[in-house]
């Protein structure tokens, strides 16, 4: 047991392991993620319903979306943004890895007569010749990716933008990094049995990487007959670091906001949103 505890508490190298697919391919956690998405009071997989409605209203107005607009949502989940944006008449595409979430999104679009195209894919591998007026990636999904993955994605975004098209996404800030503390803890059936319907112990290690402004939440889940490890990475950005990253991919950031609902930018915020275009 002592050796197991040492193994649990080992700090990996930055992005040494990547397990994002675990949340979407495991039947139990995929269903839990969908429940979190659809609970209007829970800000876990998505933000609360009041914020989403405010955000969509701002997006439609700010980017002048309408019947001729083409919008694509990377990591669309169950369509909380895509379905609402489609109501303004825009042609909307949603991409997500989760079959579970997309089944819900497709049914909702069909039942409500909405023109939304949904694609099940790892968005890092997705290719298309379509061009878009707006690319969105919401709930700080961008920060879960490694530097090489982010570079690949930004190059993809650049190739998919119309000449005057825009990118909207949000990221964690260096303030968020500074507030987080390294810790180790364990719980029985943590997060309301999020990881399994069976009894389990979950060991949670939070690690910080000061050189990279990077945070890792490492979950080691012990069931009676199985053990698995899930790694959640959070890259935190300063204004300069996000500018440099976009610039390296041929993009320029044109606007900063405190969130994807267009709130005035505050340097002290734990997250912030950016609007970018081609150089």
N, C-alpha and C positions, 0 to 999 in steps of 0.2 A: 504493500500500500504506500509506503514511503516513496518508492521509486515512481509510482503513479502520480503522486502529488508533485514531485519534482518535474515530471513530464508536463503536467497540467500548467505549471507556472513558468515554463520556458517562454521567453519573449522571442517571437520569430523576427526575422529580418523584414523590413518594409515590403509588403506585398509578396512575401514568400509563398503564401498560400491564398487561394482565391476560391471561395465556395458560394458565390452569389446564387448559383442555380439551385442550391439546396433548399432555399425558401420556396421555390416554385415547382420542383420536381417531386418533393416529398408530399404525398397526398394529404397528410394531416396538416402540415404547416401551410400548404397552399390554401386549404380551406380556412384556416385561421387568419391568414393574410386577407382573404376576401372578406371575412367577417369584420376585420378591422377597417378595411376600405369602406364598407357600407354602413358602419356605425357612425352616425352624424356627430356623436359626442366625443369620439376617440381620435386623438391625433397620434397615430402610430404608423399605419401604412399610408395614410393621406391626412390632409388637414380637415378641420371641421367644416360642416356644410355651409355655415354662414360665410366663412372665409372663401370657400370655393366659389360660391355664387358671386361674391364681391370681386374675386380674381378674374373670373370669366367675363364679367361685365366690363372690367377695366381692359382686359386683353382685346375684346371685340372693338371697344371704342378707340383704344390707343393705336392699334394696328389697322384700323379702318377695315375690318373684316366684313365681307358680304358675299353676295352670290357668285362673284368671280374669283374669290380667294381660295387658295389651296393651302391647307394647314396639315402638318404632321406632328404627332405626339410620340416621342420616344419614351417607352416605359409607361404606356397609357393605363395599365391596370384594368379595372372594370369599366373604364370609359367615363369617369367623373368629369373630366374636362372635354373630351372629344364629343360626348353627347350634347353637352351644353353649347359648345362652340358651333356644332352643326345646326343648331336651332336658328342661327343668323343666316343660314343659307350657304355657308362655306362648304366646300368639298373637303372632308376631313379624313385623314388616315391615322390609325393607331397601331403601334407596334408594341408587342409585349411577349415575354418568354412564357407567361403563365397561361396554359390552356384553360384552367379553371376561371381565371379572371375574364378571359376573352369570351368564353361561353356566355357569361353573364352580360358582357358588353354587347355582344351580337344580338342576344335576345331582347335587350332593352332597346337597341336601335330599331330592330324589326318591329317591336310592339308599338313604338312611338313614331314610326315612319321617318326615321332619320337617315340621311345619306352619309354613312360612315363606313369606311373600308378598314377591316381589322386584319392584321397579319401576325401570325404566331412565329416569332423568330427571335434569336439572339440579336439585338440591334447592332452589336459590333460587327456582325457578319452580313447584315442586310444591305442589299444593293438594289438600286433602281435608277431609271433614266428620268423619272419624274422630277419636276422642279417646283419649289414651294415658295409661297410668300412669307410663311412663318413656320419655324421649327421650334417646338417647345420641349423642354425636359424639366419636369417639376418634382419637388420633394427632395431636392439635393441629391438626386441619383448620380449626377456627374461626379460627386465627391467620393463615391464608392469605387471608382475606377483607378487603376494604376496609371502612372504617367504615360506609358506607351499606349494604353487603351484610350486615354483621353485624347492623345494626339491623333490616333486613328479615327476617333469619333469626330473630332473637329474638322479633320480633312474631309470626312464624309459629309458633314454639315455644309462645308464650303461648296462642295461639288453639287449639292442639292438645292442651293439657294438661287432664286431668281436674282437678277442684277440688283434690284432694290429690296430684296427680301431680308428678313431679320431672324435672329435667334433669340429666344428668351429662355433662360434657365436660372436656377438659384443654387447657392453654395454655402457651406459653413464658413464662418469668418475666423480670424485669429482670436477674436474675443471668445468664441466658443471653445477653441483649443485651450485658452488660458483658464477657463472656468472648470474644465474637466480635470478630475484627479485620478491618478492611478489607484487601482484597488483590486482586491481579490475577495470573492465571496462565493457562497454556494447556497442553494435553496432546493427544497423538495417541491417538485411540480411547479416550477417558477412560471411567472407570466400567465397564470390561469391555464396551465397545461398546454402552453403554446407549442412546445416541442414534441409532445406525444400524448396520445390518449391514455397510455399506460403510465404507471408511476415511474418517476425518474428523478435523479439528482442532477442539477445543472450548476457547474462551476463557471463563474464569470470572471474573466481577467480583463481589466482595462489597462492598456499600455499606451504610453505617449512617446513620440519620436520627435525630439525638439528640432533636429536639423531639418526635418521635412514638414514640420507643423502637421503631423499625422497622428491620428488616434486609431487604436484597434480595440474593439470589443470581441474577445475570444470566448466562445461558448463551448464548453466540453460537457456533453450530455451522456449520462450513464443510465441506461435502462438495464433491466435484469439480464437481457440477452443481447444487448447491443451497445456500442459506444460510438459516438460521432463528434466531430468538431466543426464548428461553424465560425468563420472569420468575417466580421463586419468592419470594413475600413472607412475612415472619415478623413478625407483630405481637407484641411482648412486653408483658406486663402486670405491674403491681404489684397488691397487694391492693386498694388504693383505686380504681385505674383500672378493674379488672374489676367491682368493686361498682357503680361509677357507670354503667358501660355497661349492666349488667343492670337497674339501677334505672330508667334512662331508658326501658326497654321494658316497664315494669310488672312486673318480676321481682325477687325478692330472693334473694341467696345465703345459704344456711343452713349450709353446711359447706365446709370446705377440707381437702384431703388432698394429700400429695406426689405421688400418682399415682392412676390409676383402679382400683387394686387395694386402695385404702383405707389406704395407709401413712400414719402420723401426719405431719401437716403440718410441714415444715421450711422456715423462711424462706430458707434458703440453696440450696434446690433449683433446678435449671434449668428444671423444668416443675412445674406443679401442677394439681390437679383441683378442680373445684367442683361442688357440688350446689345447684341453685336450684329455686325454686317460684314460683308466682304470689304477688304481694303480698296 
